[in-house]
Amino acid sequence: MLKRVLKKETEHIYIIAEIGINHNGDINTALKLIEKAYESGVDAVKFQKRNINKIYNEKTINDPNSAEWNIEYLMKELKNLEFGKEEYDIIYNKCKELKLDLIITPFDIESVDFVLNYNVVAFKNASCNMNNYELLDYISTKNLPVLISTGMWSDEEIKESLIYFKEKKIDYTLLLANSTYPCPYQDLNIQYINKLKKYSNVVGYSGHERGNFIPIAVAALGAKIIEKHITLDRNQDGLDHKASMEPEEWKEMVYNLRLLEKAMGCKKIVNQAEMLAKQSFCLSPYAIRDIDKGEKFNKNMFKLLAPGKGLLQNELKKYFGKIIKLAIKKNECISKSYFEDTILIKNWKIADFKKKWGVKCRFHDFPQYSVLSSPVIEFHCSQKDIYDSVTGIASNTSRLIVHAPELVDRMLVDICSDNEEQVKKSLDILQHTINKTVKLSKNFKGKPKLVVHFGGMCLKECECCNKKKELLKMYKNSVKNFKKLNYDPEEIEILPENLPPKPWYLGGEWNQYGFMEENYMINFCKEFKLKMTYDICHAKLYCNYSKKDIVEYTKKIKNYISHVHISDTEGINGEGVQINEGDTDFLPIFKELEDLDFSWVTEIWAGHINNGKGCYKSMKLLEPFKKYI
């Protein structure tokens, strides 16, 4: 990873936990520090290697008191804390086991040769040796990158050393540093890193200040390598402990740096939560009278009102004077579709798909979509849809599918939760949905299906070490609570849906854990002899997030699939993208599903509005796959 960072091939921030001499001369402490660094999510751990006899003069070594008082203290520390081959063999094997990079700072030429025995990914050159040209000359012959700290030295002195580095073609990377332990905040001068960018292709930061927020700030300024000291207890005696961070601080810092990596984009992209916010809060034109086909659009035809699900104010000017191609009823929201050639739902030409295809809509859209006589029709319900009476919903050609509400009393439906009130409300809305689905099914063909999101989400991302524990707890809760639902499997087919890793709920991004990973889905279905709704978009988002193969994921769960949602994806949170406009390769997925008996609908973002324009487009785009689905 370090090579990729130095070549600018990744946005990854390379994080080094400097153990240095904080092991206090004890190998078990060193191993514990390595483990704590690993648990926090770092890329590398770093130690120091020096031969005191090659660095300090003989008189100082033999009589430290003859030098300044700080040297006396320093010599005592360094003599007692030096590790040899036996300890470094153990350290190397531990790093190899944990797949951590090992970096060792050599302070003398003899130590350079020693360090090379341990497959280090780079040399770290201490600030005190920035202009130790003899040492750097020798290091440069070893064909490894050199990370050089710049503490102790002025801008002029750094520039002098740069001339030498370039003459000798040293593969250097500069790290901003202040060699004070701990360093006062007013002396950090972190914006100097912008100057270092002119001197070094990649820049980093080696920090000795208190706390863990400065590295975040420096990374935001462009540092791609972050180094800080780690200790088990900052109150210990020793040279570096006071300027070090304890394990919990490390976890927090690494977590925040990883979030920062994601936040460092330079494009202005409107995400799906913002699209919903735009609809909720922006204004669109609503007809103040019936408008006939053929009229020219003008400002006297409408009032600007929310929700803004049609034209927006910045778009109005370019539509004034245009011919309206579809009649608009009073109080209807005026959208782009009224100015375009629109294929009415009754005129759709649907291909001869192999499986039981359908459309997804709301109860109030049913009169429009019922003319299709689709093999299935899926109604996405709100809480109000479930509690209110519904009339005129019937078909002798379509099988009924109901998508249960995902919100109840402004809370997420979640039977995985520890919140008793949330679980109680979730079970109540689910039970009402079951009852309503069974009742409505009397007006449809065959046994109904109920698509359910059972929850398992958190607003805050769980730490890596807690994910398995949290997932197990969620699973146990979901099993316990599902048993409280009353239904007859002969009357209704309940289909838990696989969910995406970063779902959009309540206007923002959440983190999903339950009902996402394939074994979770399989085990839950086995527990209750259920089938599932397979959302291809959600599965692809999960596979993108977890670096899994979507076809392999599909193979594992295919025997549990009864219903499928189809849409394209973008990245790890782009849901409901139009077919062929995202990153999903549908052909191998559909081939894997070819031998199954299932129903399906497309689930394009807002595909049901504007006379189902997005839905119909997706159906046409899926025609090349009709022999599979």
Residue, then its C-alpha position, 0 to 999 in steps of 0.5 A: m500500500l505504501k508504494r501506491v500512496l507514494k505513486k499517488e495511485t490511491e486516496h488511502i492515507y497511510i497510517i504508521a503507529e510509532i512504537g519506538i521505545n515505548h515498549n520500555g525494553d519489554i518484548n511482551t509490551a512491544l507485542k501488545l502495542i503491535e496488537k493494539a495498533y492493529e486493532s485500531g486499523v493502522d497500516a504499519v508499526k514503526f520501531q527504532k534501531r541504533n548502535i549507541n557506540k556508533i552515534y555518541n562519543e565515548k566520554t558521553i557514553n561512559d560519563p553521561n553526567s559530563a554532558e547536559w542534564n538532558i543527555e544524562y537522562l537520554m543515555k540511560e533510556l537508550k541503553n536500557l531500551e534497545f532491542g536486538k535480533e532475538e526481539y526483532d525476530i519476534i516482532y517481524n513474525k508478529c507483523k507478518e501474522l497480522k499483515l502489518d507493514l514493519i518500518i524501522t528507523p536506523f540511526d547509523i549505518e550498521s543499523v541500516d544493514f540490521v533493518l534490512n533483514y526484516n523486509v521493511v517497506a521503507f526507511k524512516n529517517a529521523s529529524c535529527n538525521m535529515n542532513n546526515y548525508e553519510l547515513l542517507d547516502y548509504i540508505s539510498t543504495k538500498n532501493l527503498p523509499v525514505l520517509i524524512s521528518t523535518g523537525m528541528w530544521s528551518d525552511e532554509e535548512i530543508k531547502e539546502s538538504l533538498i538540493y543534496f537529495k536531488e543530486k544523489k537521486i534519493d527517493y525521499t518523501l518529506l514529513l512535517a514534524n516538530s521535535t518537541y515532546p509534546c509539542p505546543y499547538q502554537d508551534l505546529n504551523i501545520q499550514y507549512i505542509n503546503k510549502l512542503k508540497k512544493y518540495s515533495n511529490v507526496v507529503g506526510y505528518s509526524g506528530h508529537e502533540r497531545g490529542n488526535f485531532i491535528p492529524i485529521a486537520v493535516a490530512a485534510l491539508g493533503a498529508k498522505i502519511i500520518e505517524k504518531h506515537i502509541t503507548l499503553d499508558r501516557n503516565q508512564d516514565g519515559l522519553d516519548h510516552k507523554a507525546s503518545m496516544e493511548p489505544e482508544e485515541w488511536k481507534e478514534m483517530v484512524y476511524n476519523l481518518r478513514l472517514l476523511e478519505k471518503a470525504m476528500g472528493c472535489k466534485k459537486i454531486v447531488n446524492q439521493a438523499e439530497m434529491l429527496a430533500k429537493q423534492s421535500f423543500c423546493l418549489s415546483p409549479y402546480a396548475i391553478r386550472d385545467i390545462d389543455k394539450g396544445e396550450k403554450f406554457n406561461k406564468n399565469m398557469f401555476k402557483l409555486l408550491a412544495p413538494g418540488k417533484g416537478l420543474l424547479q424554479n431555475e428551469l421555468k424560463k426555458y419552458f415558457g412558450k413551449i407547447i404542452k403535449l399532455a393535458i394537465k389537471k388542476n392542482e397537478c404538479i407540472s413536470k418535464s414529462y408534460f413537454e415531452d412525447t409521452i407513451l401512456i401506460k395503456n400503450w406500453k409494449i412489454a416484451d415476452f419475458k420468461k418470468k412473472w414480471g410486474v410493476k411497482c407503484r402506490f395504491h393511488d397509482f393502481p388505476q393507471y397500472s392495472v391496464l397492463s394486466s401484469p403477472v404481478i403488481e407490487f405496492h410500496c406502502s406507507q404507514k398511512d396506506i396500511y392503517d387507512s381503508v383501501t378501495g378499488i384494488a383488485s385484479n383477476t390477472s395479477r398476483l399481489i405483492v405488498h412492500a411493507p412500510e419502512l417507517v412507523d411513527r417517524m421510527l425505522v422498522d427494525i426488529c433487530s433493535d434493542n429499543e423495546e418501543q421501536v421493536k413494539k411499533s415495528l411488530d405492530i405495523l408488520q402485523h397490520t401489514i400482514n393482515k391487510t395483505v391477506k385481506l387484499s389478496k382475496n381480490f387478486k390471483g394466487k397467494p400474496k407475497l410480502v416484501v419486508h425490510f426487517g432492519g439491522m441498521c445503525l446511525k454510527e458505524c460499528e468498529c471492526c472488532n465489534k461488528k461480528k458481536e453486533l451482528l450476532k446480537m441483531y440476528k438473535n433479536s430478529v429471530k426472537n421478534f419475528k416469532k411474535l408475528n402471527y401469520d399462516p404460511e398457507e395464506i401469505e409468503i413473507l419475503p425478507e429483503n437483502l439490504p444495502p450497506k449504506p441505506w438512505y433513511l430519514g434524509g441521510e446515510w445510515n450503516q446497515y448490518g442485519f439482513m445484508e450478508e449472505n449467511y445472515m439471509i440464509n440462516f434467517c430463511k432456514e430458521f423460518k422456512l422462508k424465501m426472500t426478496y433478492d434486490i440485485c441493486h442492494a446485493k451489488l452495493y454490498c459486494n462493492y462495499s465488501k469487495k465480493d463477487i456479485v455472481e458468487y453472492t447470487k449463487k449462495i442465496k439463489n435457492y432462497i429467492s422468490h421475488v427480485h428487484i432490479s435496478d442498477t448501482e453506483g459505488i456503495n450507496g447509489e441505489g435505484v439507478q436506471i439500467n445500464e447507467g451504473d456499474t452492474d453487469f446483469l448478464p452473469i447474474f441473470k444467467e445464474l437466476e435462469d433456472l429459478d421460478f421467481s417474480w420480478v419488478t424494476e425499482i428505478w428511483a422515482g420510476h413510477i411517476n410521470n406516467g411510469k417513464g423510468c419504469y417503462k424505460s427500464m423494461k425496454l432496456l431489459e428486453p435483451f435479457k428476456k430469455y433469462i428473466 
